[in-house]
Amino acid sequence: MVPDDRDAVHRELRSIKRWLVVVAILLAGVTLGTLSDLNAAPTWLGAPLLVTVFGTLLGGPIYLIVSLFREPPDTEVSP
């Protein structure tokens, strides 16, 4: 593979990983929120669960937005 193709593949993989992280965070928040609504969790888990759900709902999109505008690291291929 030529270096340009390798860089393109790495950028695509980073993009896919970024989306997978965001989806996993949102799914974890929805799952924990559902458990909380069903009263399946003990009451002492209530406050951390609430913080987790709100953190997930806010943190996932914020992470995605920040990561979209972050510049990729300089990758130079040495001969």
ChimeraX commands (.cxc) that place a marker at each C-alpha (Angstrom):
marker #1 position 0.00,0.00,0.00 radius 0.5
marker #1 position 1.19,3.48,-0.70 radius 0.5
marker #1 position 1.45,5.87,2.26 radius 0.5
marker #1 position -1.55,7.93,1.13 radius 0.5
marker #1 position -3.79,4.88,1.16 radius 0.5
marker #1 position -2.52,3.87,4.59 radius 0.5
marker #1 position -3.27,7.34,5.99 radius 0.5
marker #1 position -6.76,7.24,4.49 radius 0.5
marker #1 position -7.39,3.83,6.04 radius 0.5
marker #1 position -6.18,5.04,9.45 radius 0.5
marker #1 position -8.42,8.13,9.26 radius 0.5
marker #1 position -11.40,5.97,8.36 radius 0.5
marker #1 position -10.68,3.57,11.23 radius 0.5
marker #1 position -10.42,6.49,13.70 radius 0.5
marker #1 position -13.75,7.79,12.43 radius 0.5
marker #1 position -15.39,4.39,12.86 radius 0.5
marker #1 position -13.92,3.99,16.37 radius 0.5
marker #1 position -15.17,7.46,17.30 radius 0.5
marker #1 position -18.72,6.58,16.24 radius 0.5
marker #1 position -18.57,3.23,18.04 radius 0.5
marker #1 position -17.51,4.95,21.27 radius 0.5
marker #1 position -20.38,7.44,21.01 radius 0.5
marker #1 position -22.93,4.69,20.27 radius 0.5
marker #1 position -21.61,2.57,23.16 radius 0.5
marker #1 position -21.85,5.51,25.56 radius 0.5
marker #1 position -25.41,6.28,24.50 radius 0.5
marker #1 position -26.46,2.62,24.72 radius 0.5
marker #1 position -24.96,2.34,28.20 radius 0.5
marker #1 position -26.88,5.43,29.29 radius 0.5
marker #1 position -30.15,4.13,27.86 radius 0.5
marker #1 position -29.62,0.73,29.49 radius 0.5
marker #1 position -28.83,2.21,32.89 radius 0.5
marker #1 position -31.74,4.63,32.57 radius 0.5
marker #1 position -34.08,1.74,31.78 radius 0.5
marker #1 position -32.82,-0.22,34.78 radius 0.5
marker #1 position -33.39,2.82,36.97 radius 0.5
marker #1 position -36.93,3.29,35.65 radius 0.5
marker #1 position -37.76,-0.33,36.33 radius 0.5
marker #1 position -36.48,-0.02,39.89 radius 0.5
marker #1 position -34.17,-2.95,39.19 radius 0.5
marker #1 position -31.25,-1.13,40.75 radius 0.5
marker #1 position -30.88,-0.68,44.51 radius 0.5
marker #1 position -31.78,2.76,45.83 radius 0.5
marker #1 position -28.16,3.58,46.72 radius 0.5
marker #1 position -27.41,3.40,42.97 radius 0.5
marker #1 position -30.00,6.06,42.19 radius 0.5
marker #1 position -27.80,9.17,42.30 radius 0.5
marker #1 position -24.81,7.69,40.44 radius 0.5
marker #1 position -27.22,6.24,37.89 radius 0.5
marker #1 position -28.83,9.62,37.35 radius 0.5
marker #1 position -25.42,11.26,36.96 radius 0.5
marker #1 position -24.39,8.53,34.52 radius 0.5
marker #1 position -27.50,8.97,32.39 radius 0.5
marker #1 position -27.23,12.76,32.22 radius 0.5
marker #1 position -23.47,12.54,31.69 radius 0.5
marker #1 position -24.03,10.11,28.85 radius 0.5
marker #1 position -26.70,12.19,27.21 radius 0.5
marker #1 position -24.52,15.29,27.39 radius 0.5
marker #1 position -21.09,13.73,27.08 radius 0.5
marker #1 position -21.72,11.59,24.00 radius 0.5
marker #1 position -22.73,14.43,21.66 radius 0.5
marker #1 position -20.12,16.77,23.17 radius 0.5
marker #1 position -17.40,14.17,22.59 radius 0.5
marker #1 position -18.57,13.69,19.01 radius 0.5
marker #1 position -18.65,17.42,18.26 radius 0.5
marker #1 position -15.24,18.04,19.81 radius 0.5
marker #1 position -13.68,15.08,18.05 radius 0.5
marker #1 position -15.07,16.16,14.68 radius 0.5
marker #1 position -13.38,19.54,14.92 radius 0.5
marker #1 position -10.12,18.28,16.38 radius 0.5
marker #1 position -7.28,18.31,13.91 radius 0.5
marker #1 position -5.67,14.95,13.22 radius 0.5
marker #1 position -2.07,14.53,14.34 radius 0.5
marker #1 position 0.63,15.19,11.80 radius 0.5
marker #1 position 1.63,11.91,10.27 radius 0.5
marker #1 position 4.72,12.08,8.16 radius 0.5
marker #1 position 6.04,9.05,6.42 radius 0.5
marker #1 position 9.80,8.82,6.58 radius 0.5
marker #1 position 11.51,7.42,3.48 radius 0.5
marker link #1:1,2 radius 0.2
marker link #1:2,3 radius 0.2
marker link #1:3,4 radius 0.2
marker link #1:4,5 radius 0.2
marker link #1:5,6 radius 0.2
marker link #1:6,7 radius 0.2
marker link #1:7,8 radius 0.2
marker link #1:8,9 radius 0.2
marker link #1:9,10 radius 0.2
marker link #1:10,11 radius 0.2
marker link #1:11,12 radius 0.2
marker link #1:12,13 radius 0.2
marker link #1:13,14 radius 0.2
marker link #1:14,15 radius 0.2
marker link #1:15,16 radius 0.2
marker link #1:16,17 radius 0.2
marker link #1:17,18 radius 0.2
marker link #1:18,19 radius 0.2
marker link #1:19,20 radius 0.2
marker link #1:20,21 radius 0.2
marker link #1:21,22 radius 0.2
marker link #1:22,23 radius 0.2
marker link #1:23,24 radius 0.2
marker link #1:24,25 radius 0.2
marker link #1:25,26 radius 0.2
marker link #1:26,27 radius 0.2
marker link #1:27,28 radius 0.2
marker link #1:28,29 radius 0.2
marker link #1:29,30 radius 0.2
marker link #1:30,31 radius 0.2
marker link #1:31,32 radius 0.2
marker link #1:32,33 radius 0.2
marker link #1:33,34 radius 0.2
marker link #1:34,35 radius 0.2
marker link #1:35,36 radius 0.2
marker link #1:36,37 radius 0.2
marker link #1:37,38 radius 0.2
marker link #1:38,39 radius 0.2
marker link #1:39,40 radius 0.2
marker link #1:40,41 radius 0.2
marker link #1:41,42 radius 0.2
marker link #1:42,43 radius 0.2
marker link #1:43,44 radius 0.2
marker link #1:44,45 radius 0.2
marker link #1:45,46 radius 0.2
marker link #1:46,47 radius 0.2
marker link #1:47,48 radius 0.2
marker link #1:48,49 radius 0.2
marker link #1:49,50 radius 0.2
marker link #1:50,51 radius 0.2
marker link #1:51,52 radius 0.2
marker link #1:52,53 radius 0.2
marker link #1:53,54 radius 0.2
marker link #1:54,55 radius 0.2
marker link #1:55,56 radius 0.2
marker link #1:56,57 radius 0.2
marker link #1:57,58 radius 0.2
marker link #1:58,59 radius 0.2
marker link #1:59,60 radius 0.2
marker link #1:60,61 radius 0.2
marker link #1:61,62 radius 0.2
marker link #1:62,63 radius 0.2
marker link #1:63,64 radius 0.2
marker link #1:64,65 radius 0.2
marker link #1:65,66 radius 0.2
marker link #1:66,67 radius 0.2
marker link #1:67,68 radius 0.2
marker link #1:68,69 radius 0.2
marker link #1:69,70 radius 0.2
marker link #1:70,71 radius 0.2
marker link #1:71,72 radius 0.2
marker link #1:72,73 radius 0.2
marker link #1:73,74 radius 0.2
marker link #1:74,75 radius 0.2
marker link #1:75,76 radius 0.2
marker link #1:76,77 radius 0.2
marker link #1:77,78 radius 0.2
marker link #1:78,79 radius 0.2
view
